[in-house]
């Protein structure tokens, strides 16, 4: 029997499939149709200290080989998450990765402190959302801020701290190194690529926010390249994401260096995708001649 369990630092997951933040909500809708406890983990909808309405519509648009979104971190806020969303996820036996965001460093620290007593598997610091005008990507493009803010959160949390990185930087490896220096136990990458689509008749961007995060199959080669670079730059584990839509994609991301993966946009196209991939992984592992899927991680042989 193939062993699908993986380790992200000291955290053991039953399999490498994680529902990415943003397209899975807090799992309530999906739980009506699927066993959400079967997944390795669920990264929650990114939440902030106070509720956010997000950006005005239109804020989602299809485009070639993917989609653009500028939702703007719409979420119910920390108190609702603590009182309603996390208890539901625990009742469904989900492994919870709390994805948090903020406008200021103090927001991240406050939320981290409030989560200290919660039964969750890890906290994912979202330093990478390109669709808000404060915080997030501003923090995620400055290695000094990444290191210092990660360190402040690590000091205040008994939970593992993951840092979600933006690809919209000159060197994502430098950002990963900063997260490692700050004490992060893992980095997750990549978040969406900043993009724009234009209505040629109105001569305006289709999204009200003008720009948005580009995701879907087209970003996969970018994600694989960045994961390979980061794997060779840091010693902490990588959680890979960016265009994954098949069991073969999961294998490719792990070969590039990921210890686990996240599925986001693929869920919007095919809500059953994580479970479909999960069912296909054992046979793929047998084909690849590995008894444990974790054996794939970091086995990429680059041409010299």
Helices and strands as residue ranges (DSSP letters): E 6-8, E 11-13, E 17-19, H 28-31, G 36-38, E 41-43, E 60-63, E 66-69, H 78-80, I 81-85, H 86-91, E 96-100, H 105-114, E 122-126, H 137-140, H 143-155, E 160-164, H 172-181, E 186-189, E 193-195, E 198-199, E 204-205, E 212-215, G 217-219, H 220-231, E 237-241, H 247-256, E 260-263, H 265-269, H 273-287, G 293-296
